[in-house]
């Protein structure tokens, strides 16, 4: 509760001070920002940062694509395994048999040891 109260007080103080400063102070801050942004050192740093960010983004994209491909391959392998399972619980004689099942569609006698 104390943190929220402090945050609200700080926001209120910032609003009041900002309102008093008005448009003139805003224009001064904006002019200073444009002056700094126009310096060659700042422009070089910005360009370097953009290049680094692009490289990191490319690496992250490649990593994500590899992970997705690996998961997709595993899913495809599992779906192939599921396709080979024969459902004999319907009672229909499809001609498919499981190990220990009689080809006639009758269930094996499991009462014998």
Backbone bond lengths (Angstrom), bond angles and torsions (degrees), N, CA, C in turn:
res aa  C-N    CA-C-N  psi(-1)  N-CA   C-N-CA  omega(-1)  CA-C   N-CA-C  phi
1 X - - - 1.442 - - 1.533 109.90 -
2 X 1.336 116.19 -40.07 1.461 120.89 -178.83 1.527 110.92 -63.89
3 X 1.356 116.28 -38.08 1.462 120.41 -179.78 1.527 110.34 -65.19
4 X 1.317 116.64 -39.91 1.469 120.17 179.93 1.523 110.53 -66.10
5 X 1.311 116.28 -39.75 1.455 121.12 -179.97 1.528 110.06 -65.78
6 X 1.313 116.87 -42.51 1.462 121.74 178.40 1.527 110.36 -63.41
7 X 1.332 116.04 -43.77 1.456 120.10 179.15 1.531 110.75 -62.69
8 X 1.312 117.26 -42.45 1.464 120.65 179.39 1.530 110.93 -64.18
9 X 1.339 116.91 -40.88 1.460 120.45 179.01 1.526 111.00 -65.15
10 X 1.328 116.69 -41.27 1.468 120.91 179.28 1.525 110.40 -65.23
11 X 1.332 116.78 -41.83 1.459 120.21 178.58 1.525 110.52 -64.31
12 X 1.312 116.95 -41.30 1.466 120.68 178.43 1.517 111.99 -63.55
13 X 1.341 116.35 -42.94 1.459 120.41 179.24 1.530 110.28 -64.75
14 X 1.325 116.71 -41.19 1.462 120.56 177.99 1.518 111.95 -62.56
15 X 1.316 115.43 -39.65 1.473 119.34 178.92 1.530 111.04 -64.20
16 X 1.346 115.60 -46.82 1.470 119.55 -178.54 1.520 110.55 -62.74
17 X 1.335 116.98 -46.62 1.461 119.88 -179.89 1.525 111.26 -64.62
18 X 1.322 116.75 -38.62 1.454 120.20 178.27 1.517 111.84 -66.09
19 X 1.314 116.25 -39.05 1.462 120.23 -179.99 1.529 110.52 -67.19
20 X 1.322 116.45 -36.13 1.466 119.89 179.03 1.517 111.06 -69.49
21 X 1.325 115.91 -36.64 1.462 119.23 -179.05 1.528 110.22 -65.32
22 X 1.317 115.57 -40.95 1.449 120.73 174.64 1.512 115.05 70.83
23 X 1.318 113.88 -166.09 1.460 121.28 -174.48 1.518 112.81 -67.29
24 X 1.314 116.77 -32.27 1.462 119.49 -178.11 1.528 110.46 -62.50
25 X 1.315 117.78 -46.78 1.460 121.25 179.72 1.527 110.58 -65.90
26 X 1.320 116.32 -37.92 1.462 120.23 177.38 1.524 110.08 -60.07
27 X 1.299 116.92 -43.74 1.467 120.93 179.77 1.527 111.27 -64.88
28 X 1.337 117.34 -36.34 1.464 120.70 177.02 1.527 110.96 -64.32
29 X 1.327 115.71 -44.15 1.468 120.44 179.84 1.525 110.12 -64.53
30 X 1.322 116.47 -42.79 1.462 121.18 179.43 1.536 110.79 -62.78
31 X 1.317 117.91 -42.02 1.463 122.01 179.37 1.521 110.54 -63.59
32 X 1.327 117.20 -41.98 1.463 121.06 178.77 1.532 110.58 -64.41
33 X 1.321 116.45 -40.25 1.462 120.58 178.14 1.527 110.21 -61.79
34 X 1.312 117.27 -46.51 1.469 120.97 179.96 1.529 111.21 -63.25
35 X 1.324 115.72 -36.64 1.468 119.91 178.30 1.528 110.19 -63.89
36 X 1.320 116.35 -46.34 1.464 120.54 179.15 1.521 111.33 -65.49
37 X 1.329 116.65 -41.69 1.461 120.28 -178.49 1.522 111.91 -65.80
38 X 1.310 117.81 -24.22 1.454 121.54 -179.18 1.515 114.35 -82.30
39 X 1.315 117.78 -9.84 1.470 120.43 -178.61 1.527 110.01 -72.28
40 X 1.343 116.26 140.91 1.470 120.33 -178.09 1.539 112.99 -59.78
41 X 1.320 117.82 -37.82 1.463 120.06 -178.84 1.534 110.43 -63.21
42 X 1.317 116.36 -40.73 1.467 120.51 179.39 1.527 109.82 -68.23
43 X 1.322 117.26 -39.95 1.458 120.45 178.83 1.525 111.47 -65.72
44 X 1.353 116.81 -39.38 1.467 120.47 176.71 1.526 110.76 -63.44
45 X 1.330 116.22 -44.00 1.466 120.28 179.50 1.526 110.75 -63.03
46 X 1.321 116.14 -39.44 1.460 120.09 179.06 1.524 110.90 -65.30
47 X 1.323 117.02 -43.42 1.468 120.88 178.79 1.528 110.76 -63.21
48 X 1.330 116.38 -42.48 1.466 120.81 178.41 1.524 111.22 -62.56
49 X 1.310 115.68 -41.65 1.463 120.66 178.79 1.525 110.97 -63.86
50 X 1.327 116.98 -40.52 1.464 120.67 178.39 1.519 111.08 -63.07
51 X 1.341 116.85 -42.99 1.462 120.60 179.25 1.527 111.37 -63.70
52 X 1.326 116.06 -43.56 1.458 120.50 178.92 1.522 110.67 -62.66
53 X 1.319 116.14 -44.13 1.463 120.48 179.97 1.521 110.86 -63.29
54 X 1.327 117.30 -38.87 1.461 120.73 178.73 1.529 110.69 -64.58
55 X 1.340 116.56 -41.47 1.465 120.52 177.86 1.514 112.02 -63.70
56 X 1.316 116.31 -42.93 1.468 120.59 178.91 1.527 109.68 -64.69
57 X 1.321 116.63 -41.07 1.467 120.54 179.77 1.528 110.77 -63.73
58 X 1.327 117.62 -41.34 1.468 121.11 178.57 1.529 110.86 -63.57
59 X 1.331 116.46 -43.53 1.461 120.74 178.86 1.522 110.46 -63.07
60 X 1.319 116.78 -44.57 1.464 120.50 179.53 1.522 110.70 -63.08
61 X 1.312 117.06 -40.97 1.466 121.06 179.75 1.527 110.39 -62.88
62 X 1.323 116.93 -44.28 1.461 121.03 179.84 1.531 110.62 -63.10
63 X 1.321 116.98 -42.26 1.458 121.36 179.55 1.523 110.95 -63.17
64 X 1.315 116.55 -45.48 1.469 120.47 179.20 1.521 110.35 -62.64
65 X 1.325 117.26 -43.58 1.464 120.39 179.12 1.527 111.52 -61.04
66 X 1.343 117.42 -41.23 1.462 121.00 177.92 1.518 111.05 -62.53
67 X 1.329 116.53 -44.03 1.467 120.35 -179.62 1.524 111.21 -64.38
68 X 1.323 116.29 -43.33 1.467 120.15 179.59 1.520 110.32 -64.04
69 X 1.325 116.54 -41.37 1.461 120.54 178.80 1.525 110.87 -63.15
70 X 1.331 116.90 -41.09 1.467 120.35 179.42 1.526 110.47 -63.78
71 X 1.318 117.06 -42.90 1.466 120.48 179.29 1.521 110.20 -66.82
72 X 1.318 117.11 -39.81 1.462 121.40 178.96 1.526 110.53 -63.64
73 X 1.331 117.13 -41.42 1.464 120.73 178.20 1.519 110.71 -62.75
74 X 1.322 117.51 -43.09 1.464 120.93 178.74 1.524 110.47 -63.48
75 X 1.326 116.69 -40.12 1.459 120.73 179.70 1.522 110.27 -65.24
76 X 1.337 117.21 -41.00 1.467 120.86 178.37 1.520 110.38 -63.35
77 X 1.352 117.37 -41.05 1.454 120.92 179.08 1.517 110.54 -62.74
78 X 1.316 117.25 -41.96 1.465 120.44 180.00 1.517 111.17 -68.39
79 X 1.332 117.41 -35.99 1.462 119.13 179.50 1.527 110.14 -68.89
80 X 1.343 117.80 -32.09 1.459 120.35 175.71 1.521 109.80 -65.47
81 X 1.340 117.39 -40.18 1.457 121.00 177.70 1.520 110.39 -62.47
82 X 1.323 116.35 -40.29 1.462 120.24 -179.95 1.520 110.82 -66.66
83 X 1.316 118.33 -33.22 1.451 121.56 -179.66 1.523 111.87 -66.35
84 X 1.329 118.69 -26.41 1.446 121.28 -177.73 1.516 112.56 -86.16
85 X 1.322 118.93 -7.47 1.458 121.43 179.27 1.511 108.88 -75.65
86 X 1.348 116.32 134.08 1.454 121.51 -179.37 1.514 108.42 -103.91
87 X 1.321 116.87 129.55 1.464 121.58 178.34 1.513 108.34 -93.48
88 X 1.336 117.24 107.29 1.459 121.79 179.23 1.524 111.27 -101.19
89 X 1.299 117.40 8.04 1.461 120.52 -177.44 1.515 114.03 -78.95
90 X 1.324 118.54 -4.73 1.463 120.24 -178.06 1.510 112.42 -83.98
91 X 1.308 117.66 -18.19 1.456 120.26 -178.54 1.518 111.93 86.79
92 X 1.329 117.56 -6.20 1.463 120.28 -179.99 1.514 109.10 -80.87
93 X 1.315 117.01 139.87 1.446 121.65 178.70 1.523 108.06 -90.05
94 X 1.340 116.26 100.73 1.460 120.45 -177.74 1.515 111.73 -97.08
95 X 1.304 116.91 -4.72 1.448 119.60 -178.51 1.519 112.05 91.78
96 X 1.345 118.57 -11.89 1.457 121.98 177.94 1.513 108.66 -85.46
97 X 1.302 116.08 143.87 1.458 119.85 179.40 1.502 110.25 -132.09
98 X 1.308 114.43 152.52 1.455 121.01 172.66 1.510 107.53 -104.84
99 X 1.302 117.38 164.70 1.455 120.64 178.95 1.521 108.94 -60.07
100 X 1.317 116.87 127.49 1.462 121.30 179.09 1.510 113.66 90.17
101 X 1.327 118.47 -7.92 1.459 121.11 -179.82 1.520 109.10 -93.78
102 X 1.298 115.54 142.88 1.465 120.02 179.42 1.522 109.23 -78.57
103 X 1.329 118.22 142.49 1.457 120.50 -178.67 1.525 113.47 -63.87
104 X 1.303 117.89 -17.50 1.465 119.77 -177.36 1.529 111.60 -76.53
105 X 1.305 117.80 -6.95 1.466 119.94 179.80 1.521 111.36 95.71
106 X 1.334 118.60 -5.31 1.462 119.50 179.24 1.519 109.03 -82.38
107 X 1.300 115.76 150.18 1.465 121.12 -179.37 1.509 110.02 -77.24
108 X 1.328 118.33 145.41 1.465 120.67 177.72 1.518 110.21 -68.06
109 X 1.298 115.64 154.08 1.452 120.90 179.68 1.520 107.93 -81.21
110 X 1.332 116.18 110.05 1.460 120.16 -177.19 1.517 112.45 -96.01
111 X 1.332 117.31 1.83 1.477 119.87 179.13 1.500 111.38 -77.14
112 X 1.347 118.48 -23.55 1.475 120.59 178.53 1.511 110.12 -80.36
113 X 1.357 117.01 140.63 1.460 119.21 176.10 1.488 113.70 -75.76
